[in-house]
Amino acid sequence: MSMSDRNWMRDDLLPWITTLAWILGILLLLMLLVSAPFGTAIEGFFQGAFGGRRFAFLMQTLSRATLIVGMALSVMLSFRAGLFNIGGEGQLVAGGLVSALVALAMPGPPPLVIVASIAAGMAAGALWALLAGVLYLYVGVPLLVGSLLLNFPIRSIASYLVAHPFRDVPSGMLQSHLVPNERWLPYFPGLRLDIGILFVVLVSVLVVVYSHKTLHGYRARLNGLSPDFARAVGLPVSRLTLQTLAMSGAIAGLVGAIAVLGIHHRYIDGMLVQPLYAWTGIVAVLLVGMIPWLVPFSGFFFAALQTGAAGMERAAQVPKEIALVMQAVIILFVASRVSLLLAAPRGRDKGGDVDV
């Protein structure tokens, strides 16, 4: 075996094997603690994630994966450009809220209203992301701080609007009125799955093409690798920042529109926040090292982890919170990998040994 092969196994393959071993070990330990039959629990997991009558649970997994993958693609665009935009939750809420209001209020034929609602949701997400960019570039608020803090005002605005002027009072809940049936995203024939997944598939393809085949994508990646070098070679860093944030926010707004028009058919207070779609998307991106074509697989994995946990609870009385424990283990793995990557340059600067 050559030196390069050994280095590859040590640096790339071994961490994944170690993480998988930790996950399986912790899962087995938790099963023992709750006195659950391991085989029944695993069978319940796969049934809950991929089974059901007419694959109902698989459709549920795909619906959840649609939103997680969409948010992962959103954050990946900004992260690869060196922009730590963690305001996806706010951009998601902005897109979902505006999409719901447009679908309820706009007159016209249903196809036109659907298109307008999606476009309005994307525009709202893009504008909310641009606000963080403006604060960063022209006011001096760090993007990490500004994008995070902007999550809270839009959540409060959305809560107020569905609690007062646009509330469906007879329902007794904090939610908007139901979007008329003809303005929902169509379902696939015979399946409880809307065509919103096709939008995310299309976005996934476009993001891969953008990242690897376009000049703008190359410049964004260059800015992410070395902002100082990007400025030195004359790249319009400020404009590049705003454009990338707008694209990132637009994808988040699209996900919000899909959630409203395809899944919930109204805006419900907390429906886009409590499931942690945005934060799960961040973990999904970091887990695969921000490689664009791997992001959909990572997002689907986390969706299956969450729906499969519910199946374990039904089949073997295993608390579904175990899925949160598994996700926490993965987050710890991601954090350790990021820490190693950040520490690597310091080792080189100090004259440490570096594999070539």
DAJOPE-V61177 format. One line per field, one symbol per residue. phi: phi as a letter, one per 20 degrees, with the letter a starting at -180 (. if undefined). A space follows every 50 residues. Layout:
phi=???
This chain:
phi=.fffffffffedefgffffffffffffffffffeldffffffffffffec dnfllffffffffffgfffgfffgffgfffemdeedegfffffgffffff fffedfepfggffffffffffffffffffffffffffddnfgggffffff fffffffffffeecfdfeggfmcebffffggfdfffefgmcebefgffff fffgfffffgfdcdfffffffffffbgfffffenffffffffffffffff ffffffffffeddemaedgnfddffmfffffffffffdmmegfeggffff gfffffffffffffeclegffgffffffffffffffffffffegfffffe nffcfd
